[in-house]
């Protein structure tokens, strides 16, 4: 068994939280919304591939925000998103209980909007002793400044900024881990952009 750095994310110690990735929130988000949509799907696939608990939560689905992004929801057909009225997911008893019941202390968070639906639970979880990682490219704010300032605020409080592909590869750690190798390569090809294209190219060249 290999000895991996304790500083790296480990699937056995982590839970992924996907918060308020809903139509109304996407509409008001500034920036490359298509990229965020792709990245949160990549993150959700990462959770599924490494058997990491993934807690899905929404706010006011029937009155305002709409259902959770369908491509994420479809990856977890047996999981019912926790719908809330509270802006801060951490203040919802069902959400907080779901996190606690996983027994995991490393929270990997993605959501819309960064400055509200991500920042509020991140700061609350930090106060209670959780380690928090923010998947910055699977989040978006109502402006670039709002997103950037939210990341800075959370980082100053102790949260760690990461990207979705970083989480994927940090979980994989070693290409000799054959149990997840094929799944990781599939995620990269489907959601990894230019890197995914490179993987497809490399595979095609090796077949020749």
C-alpha positions in Angstrom: 0.0 0.0 0.0 1.4 3.4 -1.0 1.8 6.2 1.5 0.0 9.3 0.3 0.4 12.8 1.7 -2.1 13.7 4.4 -2.4 17.1 2.8 -4.1 15.7 -0.2 -7.8 15.1 -0.5 -8.8 11.5 0.1 -12.2 10.0 -1.1 -12.5 8.1 2.2 -12.4 11.4 4.2 -14.5 13.6 1.9 -18.1 14.6 1.2 -19.1 16.7 -1.8 -21.9 19.3 -1.4 -23.6 20.6 -4.5 -25.8 23.6 -3.5 -28.3 25.6 -5.5 -27.1 24.7 -9.0 -30.5 25.7 -10.3 -31.9 27.6 -13.4 -32.8 30.9 -11.7 -29.3 31.0 -10.1 -27.6 30.2 -13.4 -29.5 33.0 -15.2 -28.2 35.6 -12.8 -24.6 34.3 -12.7 -22.0 36.2 -14.6 -19.2 34.6 -16.6 -18.9 31.3 -18.5 -22.1 29.6 -17.3 -21.6 26.7 -19.8 -18.2 26.1 -18.2 -19.7 26.0 -14.7 -22.4 23.6 -15.8 -19.8 21.3 -17.3 -17.6 21.5 -14.3 -20.3 20.7 -11.7 -21.2 17.7 -13.8 -17.5 16.6 -13.8 -17.4 17.1 -10.0 -20.6 15.0 -9.6 -19.2 12.2 -11.7 -16.1 12.4 -9.6 -18.1 11.8 -6.4 -20.0 8.9 -8.0 -16.8 7.3 -9.4 -15.0 7.3 -6.1 -18.0 6.5 -4.0 -17.8 9.8 -2.2 -21.1 10.9 -0.5 -22.7 13.7 -2.5 -25.3 15.8 -0.8 -27.5 17.8 -3.2 -29.5 20.8 -2.0 -31.8 23.3 -3.6 -33.6 26.4 -2.5 -37.3 27.3 -3.2 -37.6 24.9 -6.2 -41.3 25.4 -6.7 -41.5 29.2 -6.0 -38.5 30.7 -7.6 -35.3 28.8 -8.5 -36.4 25.6 -10.4 -35.1 22.1 -10.1 -31.5 21.1 -9.6 -29.6 21.0 -12.9 -30.9 17.9 -14.6 -27.5 16.5 -15.6 -26.3 16.5 -12.0 -29.6 15.1 -10.7 -29.6 12.2 -13.2 -26.3 11.0 -11.8 -27.9 10.3 -8.5 -31.3 8.9 -9.3 -31.8 7.6 -5.7 -30.9 10.9 -4.1 -33.6 13.4 -3.3 -32.2 17.0 -3.2 -32.7 18.7 0.2 -35.0 21.6 -0.6 -34.7 24.6 1.7 -36.2 27.9 2.5 -33.0 29.1 4.3 -30.5 31.0 2.3 -27.7 29.4 4.4 -27.9 25.6 3.8 -26.1 25.1 7.1 -29.1 26.5 8.9 -31.3 23.8 7.4 -31.6 20.9 9.9 -32.0 18.3 7.2 -28.9 19.5 5.3 -26.7 19.8 8.4 -27.9 16.3 9.6 -27.1 14.8 6.2 -23.5 16.2 6.4 -23.1 15.0 10.0 -24.3 11.5 9.2 -21.6 10.9 6.6 -19.0 11.1 9.4 -16.7 13.0 7.0 -14.8 16.2 8.0 -13.6 17.4 4.6 -16.3 19.3 2.8 -15.9 19.9 -0.9 -18.4 22.6 -1.9 -19.7 23.8 -5.2 -22.7 26.0 -5.8 -24.5 29.2 -7.0 -24.0 31.9 -6.0 -20.5 31.9 -4.6 -21.0 35.0 -2.5 -24.1 33.6 -0.8 -25.1 30.0 -1.2 -21.4 28.8 -1.0 -19.9 31.4 1.4 -22.6 31.1 4.1 -22.4 27.4 4.7 -18.6 27.4 4.2 -18.1 29.9 6.9 -20.6 28.1 9.2 -18.9 24.7 8.7 -15.5 26.2 9.4 -16.7 27.6 12.7 -17.7 24.0 13.6 -14.4 22.5 12.9 -14.9 21.1 9.4 -12.2 21.4 6.7 -13.7 23.2 3.7 -12.6 23.1 0.1 -14.3 25.4 -2.5 -14.5 24.2 -6.1 -14.1 27.6 -7.6 -14.7 26.7 -11.2 -18.0 24.9 -10.3 -19.2 28.1 -8.7 -20.2 31.5 -10.0 -21.4 34.8 -8.6 -23.6 37.6 -9.9 -20.4 39.3 -11.0 -16.8 38.5 -11.3 -16.0 40.7 -8.3 -18.7 39.1 -6.2 -17.2 35.6 -7.0 -13.6 36.7 -6.5 -14.3 38.5 -3.2 -16.2 35.5 -1.9 -13.3 33.2 -2.6 -10.9 35.6 -0.9 -13.2 35.9 2.2 -13.5 32.1 2.5 -9.8 31.6 2.0 -9.0 34.1 4.7 -11.3 32.2 7.0 -9.5 29.0 6.3 -11.2 27.4 3.3 -9.1 26.0 0.5 -9.8 26.9 -3.1 -9.6 24.0 -5.6 -10.8 23.2 -9.1 -13.0 20.2 -10.1 -10.3 18.5 -12.1 -7.8 19.0 -9.3 -10.3 17.1 -7.0 -10.6 14.3 -9.6 -6.9 13.8 -10.0 -6.2 14.2 -6.2 -8.7 11.4 -5.6 -7.0 9.2 -8.2 -3.4 10.0 -7.0 -1.8 7.2 -9.0 -2.5 5.9 -12.6 -1.8 2.4 -11.3 -5.1 2.6 -9.3 -7.0 0.5 -11.8 -10.2 0.3 -9.9 -10.9 3.9 -10.9 -8.6 4.5 -13.8 -11.2 3.8 -16.6 -13.8 6.0 -14.8 -11.4 8.9 -14.5 -10.3 8.7 -18.1 -14.0 8.7 -19.1 -14.7 11.8 -17.0 -11.7 13.6 -18.5 -12.9 12.8 -22.1 -16.4 13.9 -21.4 -15.8 16.9 -19.3 -12.1 17.7 -19.4 -12.2 20.1 -22.4 -8.9 20.3 -24.3 -7.3 17.9 -21.9 -10.0 15.4 -22.7 -9.4 15.9 -26.4 -5.7 15.1 -25.8 -6.7 11.9 -24.0 -8.8 10.8 -26.9 -6.0 11.7 -29.3 -3.4 9.7 -27.3 -5.7 6.7 -27.1 -6.3 6.8 -30.9 -2.5 7.0 -31.6 -1.8 4.1 -29.3 -4.2 1.9 -31.3 -2.3 2.6 -34.6 
